[in-house]
Amino acid sequence: MNIRLSTGKEIPVEMHKVRIVQKTSLPPVEERLKAIKEGGYNTFALRTKDIFIDMLTDSGTNAMSDNQLAAMMVSDDAYAGSESFYKLARVIEDVLGFRYVLPTHQGRAAEHLLAKVFIKPGDIIPMNYHFTTTKAHIELVGGQVLEIYADEALKTQSTHPFKGNLDIQKLKDTIKKYGASKIPFVRMEATTNLLGGQPFSIENLKEVKRVCSEYNIPLVVDGSLISENAYFIKIREKEYKNKSIQEIIKEIMSFADLFYLSARKSSCVRGGFIATNNKKFYEEIKPWLPVYEGFLTYGGMSTKEIEAMAVGLREMTDISVAGSAAEQVKYFAERFIEYGIPVVTPPGGLACHVDAMMFLPHIPQSQYPAGALAAAIYIVSGVRSMERGTISMDRDQDGNEVYSDLELARLAVPRRVYTVSHIEYVVDRLHWLYQHRDMVKGLKFIEEPPVLRFFFGKLEPLDNWGSKLGETFKKEIGAQ
Ligand code: F0G
């Protein structure tokens, strides 16, 4: 919760007590240099023993609540018919309003099933923005992602409260151009991860649904960050100021024909599911569930995870949980802005995103500025961020580089894990890096996988800039 101090400054005060802790350590700069070199300048390849503060992602790294942990102790282990599943199904009906549930082992598994069942080669999937795994699954079955965001969405420095909105006119034009029969569904991501966790408004969602209904096109909502999107609606969309997070989530759901999520984010547990009130859709997907995931009542999750998810889904409707990451992200962004460090604004849902093209304007996209920035951040701080730029895009079918709309280094804020002093440390080290940004140069691939290359790709710093940066850091700041 944001609390105003007597000085007038607002800080995000954690609305929880930390009872279980995990030790962390700060490896000296020489070790960090060795680790990033061994990892091919890819932060995915780092081991957590070499990381001080892990801001790679908020996925599967959130702190569970005491009630979630307690629920895991009473799970009902069964291959079929587990009561834990029925408990989850009841919560999904209560919190989200859907009768039919298809559990999956995580979000991308839900995407795989939706792509397999609904998309034919040549189909077009309009959406407010893609996520890496979504795009991969759509393309693997021959579909094409079409992003029809409003122009404001790509402006990293903006005050637009809903950069995750879909452009309604472009949606109408797309349907006219391709025909509704080529569009198996329209997808809205809450919030748009790769645009910097930017939400859509209910006003926009309502319009999207109206157009979809006119052409009988189903609307799919990816709700991996649904509680954050609802939180932003509450604080940014006037009409919803006095509504609860639960009421807002229910209203969002009332427009969705199909809903899926990665439970690893908002509900703080490994897993995922697809939910719907459309029996026909449910019956179409159901036969494939045991083929790819597991039986209908576990879908690749353990029953312990299912129990924890049921609790996590209710807890994400608590405003202090829904806003916990968003408020830390806002604090983070404001502190960066005080130092002139370019970050995505307005601050989004899951992470503070540094604009690498502005931070490192001397590095062309062909030399991966966001990847270079993520590696440099690690060298000077032991903090792990994630490249969200051109490395996260795969080459096209002819092998050409596809330049990303944005080049971002994402500093994710896992829910309830880090405190304001951790954030202050990160801000300080990035401030130092910003003053030495000319030392950071580009990267080039030395090993490049054919799909989702950002996971396992290996790169090399041009002109050995990593070691030079590390040495300068050591001289000016010390080994740590
Ligand atoms: N959709 C969105 C919007 C996501 O952010 C993610 C995962 C997925 C789908 C896939 O879900 O990981 O459970 O298979 N985002 C993670 C991230 C990986 O780091 O932002 P998953």
Residues whose N, C-alpha, C, O or C-beta is under 5 A from the ligand:
A	BS01	F0G	T57 S59 Q106 G107 R108 A109 F131 T133 T191 N193 D222 S224 S262 R264 G271
